[in-house]
Amino acid sequence: MEPEGKPCPFCHATDTEKQADFGTSLMVSRYYCRQCKSLFEAIKWGDTSQKLDLPGFLGPADEQ
Ligand SMILES: [Zn+2]
C-alpha cells in the first residue's frame, strides 16, 4: 500500500529509491531521487515530535 519511496524534499517527486537503511544517523534512511538526481535523507519514524508520557508529579507521601 505505502510506496517505498519517500517524496523528495527538493522536487517533491515520489520517484525515489532507498539507497541505505542508515544515513548520517540511525534514525534516517538515505534515498535517491531519480527526478532531480539528488540524495536526501528521510527520518524513518515519520513524526519525531512524540510526546513523552511522563507520569504526573507525585506529592510527598504522608508521614505517620
Ligand atoms: Zn528530487
PDB file of the backbone (N, CA, C, O) and the ligand in Angstrom, with CONECT records:
HET     ZN  A 101       1
ATOM      1  N   MET A   1       0.828  -1.203   0.000  1.00  0.00           N
ATOM      2  CA  MET A   1       0.000   0.000   0.000  1.00  0.00           C
ATOM      3  C   MET A   1       0.862   1.252   0.000  1.00  0.00           C
ATOM      4  O   MET A   1       0.772   2.094  -0.894  1.00  0.00           O
ATOM      5  N   GLU A   2       1.696   1.352   1.024  1.00  0.00           N
ATOM      6  CA  GLU A   2       2.535   2.543   1.123  1.00  0.00           C
ATOM      7  C   GLU A   2       3.688   2.457   0.126  1.00  0.00           C
ATOM      8  O   GLU A   2       4.377   1.438   0.066  1.00  0.00           O
ATOM      9  N   PRO A   3       3.901   3.493  -0.641  1.00  0.00           N
ATOM     10  CA  PRO A   3       5.011   3.465  -1.600  1.00  0.00           C
ATOM     11  C   PRO A   3       6.351   3.395  -0.885  1.00  0.00           C
ATOM     12  O   PRO A   3       6.527   3.959   0.195  1.00  0.00           O
ATOM     13  N   GLU A   4       7.270   2.709  -1.493  1.00  0.00           N
ATOM     14  CA  GLU A   4       8.587   2.534  -0.883  1.00  0.00           C
ATOM     15  C   GLU A   4       9.337   3.847  -0.780  1.00  0.00           C
ATOM     16  O   GLU A   4      10.019   4.115   0.209  1.00  0.00           O
ATOM     17  N   GLY A   5       9.199   4.671  -1.827  1.00  0.00           N
ATOM     18  CA  GLY A   5       9.975   5.900  -1.851  1.00  0.00           C
ATOM     19  C   GLY A   5       9.321   7.013  -1.062  1.00  0.00           C
ATOM     20  O   GLY A   5       8.104   7.201  -1.089  1.00  0.00           O
ATOM     21  N   LYS A   6      10.163   7.739  -0.364  1.00  0.00           N
ATOM     22  CA  LYS A   6       9.688   8.940   0.305  1.00  0.00           C
ATOM     23  C   LYS A   6       9.700  10.067  -0.720  1.00  0.00           C
ATOM     24  O   LYS A   6      10.525  10.059  -1.634  1.00  0.00           O
ATOM     25  N   PRO A   7       8.808  11.025  -0.585  1.00  0.00           N
ATOM     26  CA  PRO A   7       8.839  12.158  -1.511  1.00  0.00           C
ATOM     27  C   PRO A   7      10.110  12.977  -1.338  1.00  0.00           C
ATOM     28  O   PRO A   7      10.576  13.230  -0.227  1.00  0.00           O
ATOM     29  N   CYS A   8      10.644  13.375  -2.475  1.00  0.00           N
ATOM     30  CA  CYS A   8      11.886  14.149  -2.475  1.00  0.00           C
ATOM     31  C   CYS A   8      11.642  15.540  -1.885  1.00  0.00           C
ATOM     32  O   CYS A   8      10.693  16.219  -2.276  1.00  0.00           O
ATOM     33  N   PRO A   9      12.484  15.965  -0.957  1.00  0.00           N
ATOM     34  CA  PRO A   9      12.299  17.285  -0.348  1.00  0.00           C
ATOM     35  C   PRO A   9      12.635  18.425  -1.302  1.00  0.00           C
ATOM     36  O   PRO A   9      12.272  19.574  -1.051  1.00  0.00           O
ATOM     37  N   PHE A  10      13.327  18.111  -2.395  1.00  0.00           N
ATOM     38  CA  PHE A  10      13.740  19.172  -3.328  1.00  0.00           C
ATOM     39  C   PHE A  10      12.708  19.392  -4.421  1.00  0.00           C
ATOM     40  O   PHE A  10      12.303  20.525  -4.682  1.00  0.00           O
ATOM     41  N   CYS A  11      12.282  18.303  -5.063  1.00  0.00           N
ATOM     42  CA  CYS A  11      11.347  18.463  -6.175  1.00  0.00           C
ATOM     43  C   CYS A  11      10.003  17.796  -5.883  1.00  0.00           C
ATOM     44  O   CYS A  11       9.090  17.837  -6.708  1.00  0.00           O
ATOM     45  N   HIS A  12       9.891  17.190  -4.718  1.00  0.00           N
ATOM     46  CA  HIS A  12       8.645  16.560  -4.275  1.00  0.00           C
ATOM     47  C   HIS A  12       8.205  15.394  -5.136  1.00  0.00           C
ATOM     48  O   HIS A  12       7.047  14.981  -5.082  1.00  0.00           O
ATOM     49  N   ALA A  13       9.112  14.866  -5.923  1.00  0.00           N
ATOM     50  CA  ALA A  13       8.779  13.686  -6.704  1.00  0.00           C
ATOM     51  C   ALA A  13       8.765  12.464  -5.790  1.00  0.00           C
ATOM     52  O   ALA A  13       9.513  12.388  -4.816  1.00  0.00           O
ATOM     53  N   THR A  14       7.915  11.529  -6.121  1.00  0.00           N
ATOM     54  CA  THR A  14       7.898  10.298  -5.334  1.00  0.00           C
ATOM     55  C   THR A  14       8.669   9.191  -6.043  1.00  0.00           C
ATOM     56  O   THR A  14       8.670   8.037  -5.613  1.00  0.00           O
ATOM     57  N   ASP A  15       9.317   9.564  -7.125  1.00  0.00           N
ATOM     58  CA  ASP A  15      10.124   8.599  -7.863  1.00  0.00           C
ATOM     59  C   ASP A  15      11.509   8.503  -7.219  1.00  0.00           C
ATOM     60  O   ASP A  15      12.520   8.917  -7.786  1.00  0.00           O
ATOM     61  N   THR A  16      11.506   7.949  -6.037  1.00  0.00           N
ATOM     62  CA  THR A  16      12.747   7.871  -5.273  1.00  0.00           C
ATOM     63  C   THR A  16      13.007   6.421  -4.895  1.00  0.00           C
ATOM     64  O   THR A  16      12.097   5.592  -4.877  1.00  0.00           O
ATOM     65  N   GLU A  17      14.228   6.143  -4.603  1.00  0.00           N
ATOM     66  CA  GLU A  17      14.534   4.788  -4.150  1.00  0.00           C
ATOM     67  C   GLU A  17      15.439   4.828  -2.937  1.00  0.00           C
ATOM     68  O   GLU A  17      16.269   5.723  -2.778  1.00  0.00           O
ATOM     69  N   LYS A  18      15.256   3.846  -2.100  1.00  0.00           N
ATOM     70  CA  LYS A  18      16.060   3.795  -0.889  1.00  0.00           C
ATOM     71  C   LYS A  18      17.461   3.311  -1.227  1.00  0.00           C
ATOM     72  O   LYS A  18      17.640   2.303  -1.910  1.00  0.00           O
ATOM     73  N   GLN A  19      18.438   4.039  -0.743  1.00  0.00           N
ATOM     74  CA  GLN A  19      19.822   3.679  -1.003  1.00  0.00           C
ATOM     75  C   GLN A  19      20.418   2.893   0.151  1.00  0.00           C
ATOM     76  O   GLN A  19      21.152   1.925  -0.046  1.00  0.00           O
ATOM     77  N   ALA A  20      20.093   3.321   1.337  1.00  0.00           N
ATOM     78  CA  ALA A  20      20.663   2.667   2.506  1.00  0.00           C
ATOM     79  C   ALA A  20      19.699   2.780   3.667  1.00  0.00           C
ATOM     80  O   ALA A  20      18.928   3.734   3.770  1.00  0.00           O
ATOM     81  N   ASP A  21      19.755   1.806   4.521  1.00  0.00           N
ATOM     82  CA  ASP A  21      18.867   1.822   5.673  1.00  0.00           C
ATOM     83  C   ASP A  21      19.276   2.874   6.691  1.00  0.00           C
ATOM     84  O   ASP A  21      18.461   3.347   7.482  1.00  0.00           O
ATOM     85  N   PHE A  22      20.550   3.229   6.655  1.00  0.00           N
ATOM     86  CA  PHE A  22      21.023   4.214   7.616  1.00  0.00           C
ATOM     87  C   PHE A  22      21.748   5.337   6.899  1.00  0.00           C
ATOM     88  O   PHE A  22      22.546   5.114   5.989  1.00  0.00           O
ATOM     89  N   GLY A  23      21.453   6.531   7.328  1.00  0.00           N
ATOM     90  CA  GLY A  23      22.145   7.683   6.775  1.00  0.00           C
ATOM     91  C   GLY A  23      23.192   8.154   7.758  1.00  0.00           C
ATOM     92  O   GLY A  23      23.960   7.359   8.300  1.00  0.00           O
ATOM     93  N   THR A  24      23.213   9.453   7.982  1.00  0.00           N
ATOM     94  CA  THR A  24      24.192  10.011   8.908  1.00  0.00           C
ATOM     95  C   THR A  24      23.847   9.715  10.357  1.00  0.00           C
ATOM     96  O   THR A  24      24.688   9.845  11.247  1.00  0.00           O
ATOM     97  N   SER A  25      22.615   9.323  10.585  1.00  0.00           N
ATOM     98  CA  SER A  25      22.277   8.879  11.927  1.00  0.00           C
ATOM     99  C   SER A  25      21.352   7.684  11.827  1.00  0.00           C
ATOM    100  O   SER A  25      20.815   7.395  10.757  1.00  0.00           O
ATOM    101  N   LEU A  26      21.167   6.999  12.922  1.00  0.00           N
ATOM    102  CA  LEU A  26      20.421   5.744  12.890  1.00  0.00           C
ATOM    103  C   LEU A  26      18.951   5.928  12.571  1.00  0.00           C
ATOM    104  O   LEU A  26      18.282   4.991  12.134  1.00  0.00           O
ATOM    105  N   MET A  27      18.455   7.117  12.787  1.00  0.00           N
ATOM    106  CA  MET A  27      17.021   7.292  12.608  1.00  0.00           C
ATOM    107  C   MET A  27      16.633   7.800  11.222  1.00  0.00           C
ATOM    108  O   MET A  27      15.469   8.115  10.975  1.00  0.00           O
ATOM    109  N   VAL A  28      17.604   7.877  10.328  1.00  0.00           N
ATOM    110  CA  VAL A  28      17.277   8.303   8.979  1.00  0.00           C
ATOM    111  C   VAL A  28      17.685   7.233   7.975  1.00  0.00           C
ATOM    112  O   VAL A  28      18.629   6.479   8.208  1.00  0.00           O
ATOM    113  N   SER A  29      16.976   7.174   6.873  1.00  0.00           N
ATOM    114  CA  SER A  29      17.348   6.327   5.751  1.00  0.00           C
ATOM    115  C   SER A  29      17.775   7.230   4.611  1.00  0.00           C
ATOM    116  O   SER A  29      17.308   8.361   4.478  1.00  0.00           O
ATOM    117  N   ARG A  30      18.683   6.701   3.783  1.00  0.00           N
ATOM    118  CA  ARG A  30      19.159   7.505   2.669  1.00  0.00           C
ATOM    119  C   ARG A  30      18.374   7.142   1.403  1.00  0.00           C
ATOM    120  O   ARG A  30      18.189   5.967   1.084  1.00  0.00           O
ATOM    121  N   TYR A  31      17.931   8.148   0.712  1.00  0.00           N
ATOM    122  CA  TYR A  31      17.158   7.952  -0.513  1.00  0.00           C
ATOM    123  C   TYR A  31      17.800   8.685  -1.670  1.00  0.00           C
ATOM    124  O   TYR A  31      18.535   9.657  -1.497  1.00  0.00           O
ATOM    125  N   TYR A  32      17.495   8.184  -2.861  1.00  0.00           N
ATOM    126  CA  TYR A  32      17.976   8.813  -4.084  1.00  0.00           C
ATOM    127  C   TYR A  32      16.767   9.194  -4.926  1.00  0.00           C
ATOM    128  O   TYR A  32      15.874   8.379  -5.153  1.00  0.00           O
ATOM    129  N   CYS A  33      16.750  10.420  -5.376  1.00  0.00           N
ATOM    130  CA  CYS A  33      15.654  10.894  -6.203  1.00  0.00           C
ATOM    131  C   CYS A  33      16.031  10.759  -7.675  1.00  0.00           C
ATOM    132  O   CYS A  33      17.021  11.337  -8.125  1.00  0.00           O
ATOM    133  N   ARG A  34      15.242   9.998  -8.417  1.00  0.00           N
ATOM    134  CA  ARG A  34      15.540   9.819  -9.842  1.00  0.00           C
ATOM    135  C   ARG A  34      15.158  11.050 -10.644  1.00  0.00           C
ATOM    136  O   ARG A  34      15.658  11.267 -11.747  1.00  0.00           O
ATOM    137  N   GLN A  35      14.289  11.832 -10.093  1.00  0.00           N
ATOM    138  CA  GLN A  35      13.799  13.003 -10.809  1.00  0.00           C
ATOM    139  C   GLN A  35      14.869  14.093 -10.891  1.00  0.00           C
ATOM    140  O   GLN A  35      15.197  14.568 -11.978  1.00  0.00           O
ATOM    141  N   CYS A  36      15.406  14.484  -9.744  1.00  0.00           N
ATOM    142  CA  CYS A  36      16.408  15.556  -9.739  1.00  0.00           C
ATOM    143  C   CYS A  36      17.792  15.011  -9.402  1.00  0.00           C
ATOM    144  O   CYS A  36      18.748  15.767  -9.226  1.00  0.00           O
ATOM    145  N   LYS A  37      17.881  13.676  -9.314  1.00  0.00           N
ATOM    146  CA  LYS A  37      19.172  13.009  -9.121  1.00  0.00           C
ATOM    147  C   LYS A  37      19.943  13.524  -7.921  1.00  0.00           C
ATOM    148  O   LYS A  37      21.144  13.785  -7.988  1.00  0.00           O
ATOM    149  N   SER A  38      19.230  13.660  -6.840  1.00  0.00           N
ATOM    150  CA  SER A  38      19.935  14.071  -5.629  1.00  0.00           C
ATOM    151  C   SER A  38      19.664  13.078  -4.513  1.00  0.00           C
ATOM    152  O   SER A  38      18.653  12.377  -4.493  1.00  0.00           O
ATOM    153  N   LEU A  39      20.601  13.050  -3.598  1.00  0.00           N
ATOM    154  CA  LEU A  39      20.452  12.195  -2.432  1.00  0.00           C
ATOM    155  C   LEU A  39      19.827  12.994  -1.303  1.00  0.00           C
ATOM    156  O   LEU A  39      20.109  14.178  -1.122  1.00  0.00           O
ATOM    157  N   PHE A  40      18.991  12.333  -0.567  1.00  0.00           N
ATOM    158  CA  PHE A  40      18.457  13.002   0.616  1.00  0.00           C
ATOM    159  C   PHE A  40      18.221  11.961   1.684  1.00  0.00           C
ATOM    160  O   PHE A  40      18.234  10.758   1.424  1.00  0.00           O
ATOM    161  N   GLU A  41      18.009  12.442   2.872  1.00  0.00           N
ATOM    162  CA  GLU A  41      17.762  11.537   3.978  1.00  0.00           C
ATOM    163  C   GLU A  41      16.383  11.800   4.538  1.00  0.00           C
ATOM    164  O   GLU A  41      15.943  12.945   4.640  1.00  0.00           O
ATOM    165  N   ALA A  42      15.725  10.754   4.891  1.00  0.00           N
ATOM    166  CA  ALA A  42      14.387  10.894   5.453  1.00  0.00           C
ATOM    167  C   ALA A  42      14.344  10.193   6.797  1.00  0.00           C
ATOM    168  O   ALA A  42      14.910   9.115   6.985  1.00  0.00           O
ATOM    169  N   ILE A  43      13.671  10.825   7.704  1.00  0.00           N
ATOM    170  CA  ILE A  43      13.518  10.226   9.026  1.00  0.00           C
ATOM    171  C   ILE A  43      12.593   9.027   8.930  1.00  0.00           C
ATOM    172  O   ILE A  43      11.534   9.087   8.304  1.00  0.00           O
ATOM    173  N   LYS A  44      13.004   7.953   9.549  1.00  0.00           N
ATOM    174  CA  LYS A  44      12.248   6.707   9.422  1.00  0.00           C
ATOM    175  C   LYS A  44      10.885   6.761  10.077  1.00  0.00           C
ATOM    176  O   LYS A  44       9.887   6.299   9.525  1.00  0.00           O
ATOM    177  N   TRP A  45      10.867   7.328  11.246  1.00  0.00           N
ATOM    178  CA  TRP A  45       9.650   7.183  12.036  1.00  0.00           C
ATOM    179  C   TRP A  45       8.720   8.375  11.888  1.00  0.00           C
ATOM    180  O   TRP A  45       8.059   8.792  12.839  1.00  0.00           O
ATOM    181  N   GLY A  46       8.683   8.906  10.694  1.00  0.00           N
ATOM    182  CA  GLY A  46       7.721   9.964  10.388  1.00  0.00           C
ATOM    183  C   GLY A  46       7.733  11.120  11.362  1.00  0.00           C
ATOM    184  O   GLY A  46       8.426  12.115  11.152  1.00  0.00           O
ATOM    185  N   ASP A  47       6.986  10.989  12.397  1.00  0.00           N
ATOM    186  CA  ASP A  47       6.863  12.084  13.336  1.00  0.00           C
ATOM    187  C   ASP A  47       7.786  11.860  14.528  1.00  0.00           C
ATOM    188  O   ASP A  47       7.638  10.890  15.272  1.00  0.00           O
ATOM    189  N   THR A  48       8.727  12.760  14.694  1.00  0.00           N
ATOM    190  CA  THR A  48       9.646  12.619  15.818  1.00  0.00           C
ATOM    191  C   THR A  48       9.173  13.403  17.029  1.00  0.00           C
ATOM    192  O   THR A  48       9.741  13.296  18.116  1.00  0.00           O
ATOM    193  N   SER A  49       8.135  14.185  16.827  1.00  0.00           N
ATOM    194  CA  SER A  49       7.680  15.023  17.930  1.00  0.00           C
ATOM    195  C   SER A  49       6.683  14.270  18.807  1.00  0.00           C
ATOM    196  O   SER A  49       5.604  14.761  19.140  1.00  0.00           O
ATOM    197  N   GLN A  50       7.085  13.091  19.153  1.00  0.00           N
ATOM    198  CA  GLN A  50       6.213  12.313  20.027  1.00  0.00           C
ATOM    199  C   GLN A  50       6.269  12.900  21.428  1.00  0.00           C
ATOM    200  O   GLN A  50       7.320  13.316  21.916  1.00  0.00           O
ATOM    201  N   LYS A  51       5.144  12.919  22.034  1.00  0.00           N
ATOM    202  CA  LYS A  51       5.110  13.421  23.395  1.00  0.00           C
ATOM    203  C   LYS A  51       5.576  12.336  24.347  1.00  0.00           C
ATOM    204  O   LYS A  51       5.203  11.169  24.226  1.00  0.00           O
ATOM    205  N   LEU A  52       6.377  12.740  25.272  1.00  0.00           N
ATOM    206  CA  LEU A  52       6.764  11.801  26.309  1.00  0.00           C
ATOM    207  C   LEU A  52       5.636  11.749  27.338  1.00  0.00           C
ATOM    208  O   LEU A  52       5.175  12.762  27.864  1.00  0.00           O
ATOM    209  N   ASP A  53       5.231  10.543  27.585  1.00  0.00           N
ATOM    210  CA  ASP A  53       4.124  10.400  28.518  1.00  0.00           C
ATOM    211  C   ASP A  53       4.673  10.212  29.923  1.00  0.00           C
ATOM    212  O   ASP A  53       4.752   9.095  30.435  1.00  0.00           O
ATOM    213  N   LEU A  54       5.043  11.308  30.521  1.00  0.00           N
ATOM    214  CA  LEU A  54       5.607  11.226  31.859  1.00  0.00           C
ATOM    215  C   LEU A  54       4.493  11.160  32.895  1.00  0.00           C
ATOM    216  O   LEU A  54       3.448  11.793  32.750  1.00  0.00           O
ATOM    217  N   PRO A  55       4.733  10.407  33.905  1.00  0.00           N
ATOM    218  CA  PRO A  55       3.736  10.352  34.985  1.00  0.00           C
ATOM    219  C   PRO A  55       3.677  11.700  35.698  1.00  0.00           C
ATOM    220  O   PRO A  55       4.665  12.432  35.752  1.00  0.00           O
ATOM    221  N   GLY A  56       2.545  12.002  36.225  1.00  0.00           N
ATOM    222  CA  GLY A  56       2.392  13.254  36.945  1.00  0.00           C
ATOM    223  C   GLY A  56       3.271  13.296  38.184  1.00  0.00           C
ATOM    224  O   GLY A  56       3.718  12.269  38.694  1.00  0.00           O
ATOM    225  N   PHE A  57       3.501  14.502  38.646  1.00  0.00           N
ATOM    226  CA  PHE A  57       4.319  14.652  39.840  1.00  0.00           C
ATOM    227  C   PHE A  57       3.653  13.997  41.042  1.00  0.00           C
ATOM    228  O   PHE A  57       2.473  14.206  41.323  1.00  0.00           O
ATOM    229  N   LEU A  58       4.431  13.217  41.722  1.00  0.00           N
ATOM    230  CA  LEU A  58       3.884  12.542  42.897  1.00  0.00           C
ATOM    231  C   LEU A  58       4.231  13.356  44.143  1.00  0.00           C
ATOM    232  O   LEU A  58       5.400  13.603  44.438  1.00  0.00           O
ATOM    233  N   GLY A  59       3.242  13.745  44.825  1.00  0.00           N
ATOM    234  CA  GLY A  59       3.471  14.512  46.056  1.00  0.00           C
ATOM    235  C   GLY A  59       4.122  13.671  47.127  1.00  0.00           C
ATOM    236  O   GLY A  59       4.140  12.444  47.032  1.00  0.00           O
ATOM    237  N   PRO A  60       4.655  14.314  48.142  1.00  0.00           N
ATOM    238  CA  PRO A  60       5.303  13.573  49.229  1.00  0.00           C
ATOM    239  C   PRO A  60       4.282  12.708  49.954  1.00  0.00           C
ATOM    240  O   PRO A  60       3.146  13.114  50.195  1.00  0.00           O
ATOM    241  N   ALA A  61       4.716  11.532  50.284  1.00  0.00           N
ATOM    242  CA  ALA A  61       3.822  10.622  50.996  1.00  0.00           C
ATOM    243  C   ALA A  61       3.566  11.150  52.413  1.00  0.00           C
ATOM    244  O   ALA A  61       4.430  11.763  53.040  1.00  0.00           O
ATOM    245  N   ASP A  62       2.415  10.899  52.861  1.00  0.00           N
ATOM    246  CA  ASP A  62       2.088  11.318  54.229  1.00  0.00           C
ATOM    247  C   ASP A  62       2.896  10.530  55.237  1.00  0.00           C
ATOM    248  O   ASP A  62       2.920   9.299  55.237  1.00  0.00           O
ATOM    249  N   GLU A  63       3.562  11.294  56.100  1.00  0.00           N
ATOM    250  CA  GLU A  63       4.325  10.595  57.135  1.00  0.00           C
ATOM    251  C   GLU A  63       3.445  10.369  58.335  1.00  0.00           C
ATOM    252  O   GLU A  63       2.656  11.232  58.721  1.00  0.00           O
ATOM    253  N   GLN A  64       3.582   9.243  58.899  1.00  0.00           N
ATOM    254  CA  GLN A  64       2.738   8.937  60.047  1.00  0.00           C
ATOM    255  C   GLN A  64       3.551   8.598  61.276  1.00  0.00           C
ATOM    256  O   GLN A  64       2.985   8.315  62.332  1.00  0.00           O
TER     257      GLN A  64
HETATM  258 ZN    ZN A 101      14.044  15.277  -6.380  1.00  0.00          ZN2+
END
